Amino acid sequence: MASRSSGGGGSIYGGAAPYRSREGLSTRPMATSDEIQLRIDPIHGDLDDEITGLRSQVRQLRNVAQEIESEAKYQKDFLETLQMTVMKAQAGVKNNIRKLNKSIIKNGGNHIVHVVLFALFCFMVVYLWSKMSRR
């Protein structure tokens, strides 16, 4: 199995430590490319173990990539559903505001006077009730 080296990792690794397996396999960054060169030393280490370890890591990365893909699809579907719901709600609010405006124009502005008079009446009732409860 491969293990991480104790180095901090160069900029080519994106801040992550480069992989270094046993003595026989190590990575070298190329100066002008995003590729990684492998240097295999056949004297040290068993190549079959290294290949098996690499296959295992590739399989794990593929599974992670598939999970990320399925999560991204789920979130995309969720966002599309949410967007449709918001659009329907906006259309409903717009229709209700339009109906309310038509109703105000049709019935006149007397409803505001009625609301103010009701608020004054409620205030007077509470005021009188508080005066009566003190006695």
matplotlib code that plots the C-alpha trace (Angstrom):
import matplotlib.pyplot as plt

x = [0.0, 1.2, 1.8, 2.3, 5.8, 6.5, 7.2, 4.8, 4.1, 4.9, 2.7, 2.2, 0.4, -2.0, -0.8, -1.1, 1.8, 3.1, 2.6, 5.6, 5.4, 8.1, 11.7, 10.9, 8.3, 8.3, 6.9, 8.8, 7.0, 7.8, 8.8, 6.5, 3.6, 0.8, 1.8, 3.6, 6.6, 7.0, 10.5, 10.6, 13.6, 13.4, 16.0, 13.9, 10.3, 7.9, 6.2, 3.2, 2.4, 2.8, 0.4, -2.2, -2.0, -2.4, -5.4, -7.0, -6.5, -7.8, -10.9, -11.5, -11.1, -13.6, -16.1, -15.7, -16.1, -19.3, -20.7, -19.8, -21.6, -24.8, -24.8, -24.4, -27.3, -29.5, -28.7, -29.2, -32.7, -33.5, -32.5, -34.5, -37.6, -37.0, -36.6, -39.9, -41.6, -40.3, -41.4, -44.9, -45.0, -43.9, -46.6, -49.2, -48.1, -48.1, -51.6, -52.9, -51.3, -52.9, -56.3, -55.9, -55.0, -58.0, -60.2, -58.8, -59.5, -63.0, -64.1, -62.3, -59.9, -62.4, -61.0, -58.0, -60.3, -62.1, -58.8, -57.7, -61.1, -60.9, -57.4, -58.5, -61.5, -59.2, -56.8, -59.7, -61.1, -57.6, -57.2, -60.5, -60.0, -56.7, -58.3, -61.1, -58.8, -56.8, -59.8]
y = [0.0, 3.5, 6.0, 9.7, 11.1, 13.5, 16.4, 19.4, 19.0, 21.3, 23.6, 21.0, 18.8, 21.6, 21.7, 18.0, 15.8, 13.8, 10.0, 7.9, 4.2, 2.0, 2.4, 1.5, 4.0, 7.8, 10.8, 13.7, 16.8, 18.0, 21.6, 22.6, 20.2, 19.2, 15.6, 13.5, 11.3, 8.0, 6.6, 2.9, 1.3, -2.5, -3.2, -2.0, -3.3, -5.6, -4.1, -6.4, -5.0, -1.5, -2.1, -3.8, -0.8, 1.6, -0.3, -0.2, 3.6, 4.1, 2.0, 4.1, 7.3, 6.1, 5.2, 8.7, 10.3, 8.3, 9.4, 13.0, 12.7, 11.2, 13.9, 16.7, 15.2, 15.1, 18.6, 19.9, 18.2, 19.7, 23.2, 22.9, 21.9, 24.7, 27.2, 26.1, 26.4, 29.9, 30.9, 29.6, 31.5, 34.7, 34.4, 33.8, 36.8, 39.0, 37.8, 38.5, 42.0, 42.8, 41.6, 43.6, 46.8, 46.3, 45.8, 49.0, 51.0, 49.5, 50.0, 53.3, 54.2, 54.0, 50.8, 52.7, 55.0, 51.9, 50.4, 53.6, 54.0, 50.3, 50.9, 54.0, 52.1, 49.2, 51.7, 53.4, 50.1, 49.1, 52.6, 52.5, 48.9, 49.8, 52.9, 50.7, 47.9, 50.3, 51.1]
z = [0.0, -0.6, 2.2, 2.2, 2.5, 5.4, 3.0, 2.8, -0.9, -3.6, -5.6, -8.3, -5.8, -4.8, -1.2, -0.7, 0.1, -2.9, -2.8, -2.1, -1.8, -0.5, -1.8, -5.4, -6.6, -6.2, -8.0, -9.6, -10.8, -14.3, -14.6, -17.5, -17.3, -15.0, -15.4, -12.8, -13.8, -12.0, -11.4, -10.8, -9.2, -9.8, -7.2, -4.3, -3.7, -5.3, -8.4, -8.1, -4.6, -5.9, -8.9, -6.6, -4.3, -7.2, -8.5, -5.1, -4.9, -8.4, -7.5, -4.3, -6.3, -8.9, -6.2, -4.7, -8.1, -8.7, -5.3, -6.0, -9.4, -7.9, -5.2, -7.8, -9.8, -6.7, -5.7, -9.3, -9.4, -5.9, -7.0, -10.2, -8.2, -5.7, -8.5, -10.0, -6.6, -6.1, -9.6, -8.9, -5.6, -7.2, -9.9, -7.2, -5.2, -8.3, -9.2, -5.7, -5.6, -9.0, -7.7, -4.5, -6.5, -8.7, -5.6, -4.0, -7.2, -7.6, -4.0, -3.3, -0.5, 2.3, 3.7, 5.1, 7.0, 8.4, 9.5, 11.3, 13.0, 14.2, 15.6, 17.5, 18.9, 20.0, 21.6, 23.4, 24.7, 26.1, 27.6, 29.4, 30.5, 32.1, 33.9, 35.2, 36.4, 38.6, 40.8]

ax = plt.figure().add_subplot(projection="3d")
ax.plot(x, y, z, "-o")
ax.set_aspect("equal")
plt.show()
